[in-house]
Amino acid sequence: MTSPPASFLELTMTYADLLQLQADLIWVYDAEVARRNLNLSRHCPGQSALLVREGSVVLSDRRHEVLADAGDWVFLREGDRQQRFTEGSKVLSIRFKLGWPGGIPLFDWDPAMTVRAAEYPELEVKAKRLYEVVKKETAHIGMKLQESRVSPISHCLIRSEFLSFVSECIRVQINAGLKPNLMRKLNVRVQRMLAYLDEHGFQKSFRQTELAKAMGLSGSQLDRLFKKELGMTPHQYQEQRRLEHAFLRLRRSEDSIKEIAFDLGFASPSHFSAWLRRKTHLTPSELREDEKHAFYPYM
C-alpha cells in the first residue's frame, strides 16, 4: 500500500483529539440579499460559507479587502467586518461553528477566502442537500433554525448532511493552501481554568485574582499561560462568553432587556446597552429587532 504524502500526514490528528472538534450548524439560507443588508458594518459571530449566485460583494476589515463575484464561494471568519453587496445580489449562505475548545477556529484567514464554485462543484451539491434537508425537517429556514422543534431522527439527518458539507469545506480550504490549527494538548492548569470560567455565572463579577489564587499562580503568570494556550486573556474569554449569552438571550427569548442585563451581571440596562454597543455597534433593542431583519448579514 502506498503511504500518504508527508504534507497530508502533517495535517492528521488522533481520533481522540478530533472528538474535541466542535462543529455546529447555526443556520442555512438561500435568497436575495435584503436591501437593508446591502451595506453593513458589524460583528458577525460564527463562520460562514457563502456562495454568490448573482451580483457581487466587497468584504473588508481594518487591514484587508476581498471582492467576490457571482460564481464565487466565500469563507468568512468570525469577527468585525464590512460588506457591500450590489443591489439584487443572491446568495446561498451557511453559518456554522468549527473549532476547538476555547474558541480557537479550525482555520484562520483575513477577512475572507474565495474560490471559484466551478472548481469545487461538490461543495455546492452538498450545500444544496443540506438546505433541502433543513427545509424538509424543520419549520424554519434561516435565523430561526435554532428555535425549531425537531425529532431526534430529523436532528441526525440534518447533522449528517451538515458534517458532509463541512468535510467538503475542509477539503476545499486545504486544497486552497490553508493549514488547519491542529488540536493542542492544553496545559492541565488551563483546562482547569476553562472549567472554572465555563461554570462561573455572570451575576457575580469575575475576579482574576480569585482564579489565579485557585490555580496557584500570580495574576501575570495566569495571563501569560492562558494567552499562550488560547491566544486571549481569561478576561477576554469571559467577555466572549458573555457576548454569546447576550446574543442568545436577545434573539431566542422574550425576557425583558432589564432581566437579561441583570442576569449578565450589569448594574443597570443602560450599562448593558453601552457595553453591547461597544461590542456590536447595536443597542439591545436594535439587536433584538435585527434578529428578524438585519443582524445576520447575508439575508
N, C-alpha and C positions, 0 to 999 in steps of 0.2 A: 504494500500500500504506500502511496506517495505521501510524504509528510507535508503538513500545511506550511505555507511560506512563513518566514520569520516575521514579516510585517503583520500577518494575521495573528500569530502567537502572541505578539506584543499586546494585542487587544483583548485577549482572553482572560477570564477570571474563573475562580472555582464556582461551582453551582451554589454552594453555601453562601458565597459572597453575593451572588446575583439575586438570592432570595431577599436581600436588603433593598434591591432596586424598587423604587416606588413609581408605579405607572398608573395614572388615574385620568379617566375622561371627564372633562368639565362640561363641554357641550360640542355640538356639531351643527353647522348652519350652511344653507345653500340659497343665496338670494342676492338681489341688487343691494348695494350699499345705500342706506338711507341718506337722504340729503343732509340731515343734521350731522351725520358722521363723516362727511367727505373730508373735512379739515379739522382734526382734533389733536390735542396735545395732552397726554395724561399718563398715569401709571397703569400698567397692564399686568395683572397677576397671571402666573402660569405661562406656559409656552404655547405657540400656535404653529400650525402648518396651514398655509393659505394659498389656494390656487386661484390666480386671477383669470377668470373666464373671459371677461370683457373689460376694456378700459385699461387703466394703469394706476400705479400708486408710487409715491415717493415716501420712504420711511427714513427717519433721521433721529439721532440722539445728539448729544453735545459734541461728538467727535466725528461721526460718520453719517453718510447719506447713501441710501440704496434705492435704485429705480427698478420696479418690476412691471413688466408689460403683460398683456394678455398671453396666456400660454406659459407663464412662469409660476413655479412653486416658490413660496417664500417661507422660510423658517424663522420664527421670531422668538426671541428670548423674553424672559420676564424683565420688567423694568420700565423706566420712563422713556417715552418716545413720542414723536410727532408723525402723523400720517396725513398725506394729501392725495386723495383719490380724485380722478377725473369723474365728472358727472356721468351717471349711467353705468358705472363700473359694477360688475357682478363677480361674486367670489364664492368659493366653497371653503369654509373656514372650520377648522377643528382645533379646539383649545384643550390642553391637557397638562398634566404634571408628569415629568420624567426626570427623576434624580435620586440622590442618595439622602439618607438621614442627615438632618442639619441644614437642609435647603440647598445642597450642592447639586447643580444640574448635571445631567449626563454629558451634555455638550455646551460649549461656550462659543459665542460669536458676537460681533458688534456691527450694527444692532440687529442685522438680519442677514440671512444667506439665501441666495436664489439659485435655482436650477431650472432648466427647460423641461416642461412636462413631457415633451415628446421623447426625451432621452430616458425617462423613467415611467413608462405607461402603466406599470403595475401599481404605482403609487396612487394614481387616480382611480384605478379599478378598485383597490382596497378602500379608498376613501368613500367611494360611492356605495360600496357594500355596507360600510359602517353607517352611513347616512340612512340607507334604506332599512336596516335592521332597527336602528333607533326610532325611525318614523313608524315602523310597524309595531314595535314592542312597547312604546311609551306614548303618553298623551301629549308630551311637549317636545318640540324640536327647538333647539337654541338654548337661551339662557335659563329657561325654566326646567331644563332636564333634571337638575338636582332635586327638584320637588316632585317629580313623577313617582307615582307608586307603581312598582313593578314586582313581578313574581321572581323567585329565585332562578327559575328557568330563563326568564327574559334577561335577567341580570347576566347570567352566564353566556347567553347568546350575544349580548352586546359586548361583554368583556372579551369574548373570543375574537370578534371582528375588530375590536379596538386594538388588541395586542397584535393581531395580524397587520394592521395598519402601522402601528408603532415599530414593528420589526422591519417593515419596509422603509420607514423614515430613517431608522438607524443605518440600514444598508446604504441609502442614498447619501447620508451625511458622511459616512466613512469613505464612500467612493469619491465624494467631493473633496476629500482631504482632511476632514475634521477627525481629531482623535478624541475618544471619549475620556472623561475624567474617570479613571479606574477607582474601584472601591478601595478605600484605605482602611487599614486597621486603626480605628480610633484609639487614642490613649485611654486607658481604663478610667482615669480621672475625668476625662472629657465626656465619656459615656455616662458617668455618674452625674456630671453637670447637666447634661441634656435631660436625663431622667428627672433631676431636681427642677429644672426650668419648665419642663413639659407638665409637671404636676403642680407647679406653682400657679395659683389663681392670679387674677388681675386686681381684685379689690384691695388686697394687701400690696403696698408698693414694694417693688423689687429692690432689695439692698444687696449690692455686690459684695459688700463686706461680710454679710452673713454667709453667702455662698463660698467665699474664699475661706472663711473660718471652717465651714463644714468640710471643705476639701483639704484642709491643712496647708493652704497656700497664702501668700500675700496677694494683695489686690493686683499688683503689677505682674506677678507670676501667673495669676489666673488669666489675665488679659492676654499675655503672650502665648500661653499654652492653647487657649481657646481659639485665638486668631490664627495660630499656626495650623491647627487642625481643621478649622471650619471657615477661615477667611473673614471672620467677623468677631466682634466682642460679645460677651454674654448679654450686655445691654442691647446691642443691635439685634441679636437673635430674639430677645424677648419683645422688642418693638415690632419685629417682623411677625411674630405670633399674634401680638395684639391687633395689628393691622388686618391680618387674615380673619380673626374673630370678628372685627368690626364689619368687614365686608359681608361675612356670612350672616350676622345678625341683621344688618340693614337690608340685605337682599332677600333673606329667606324667612324672616319673622315679621310679625305685626307689632312687636314690642315697641313701646314709645322710645324716642331718642333719649329722653331723660333716663329711662330704665337701663338702656344699653350703656349710656355714659357711666352710670354708677357701677354697673357690673364690670366694666372695663377699667375701673379704678380712677375715674376722673372726678374731681371735686364738684364739677357742675357741667351742664350741657354746653355752656359756652367754651369751657376748656377743651372738651371733647371736639367741638366744632373747629376750634383753632388748630388743634393737633391734626385732625383729619385733613383740613385744608392744606397744611404744610406738606402732608404726605401725598395727597392725591389731587390737589387744586380744586377739590369739591367739598361742599358742606355735607353733613349727614343727610339733610333733606334732598339735596341735589343728587347725591349718590343713590339714595333710595329710589328717586324718580328715574335716575339713569338706568336702573335695573330693567325698566320697561323700554327705554329709548336708546340712550347713547353710551352707557358705561362700557359695554363690550364694543370695541371699536370697529368690528368688521361686519356689522349687521345693518 
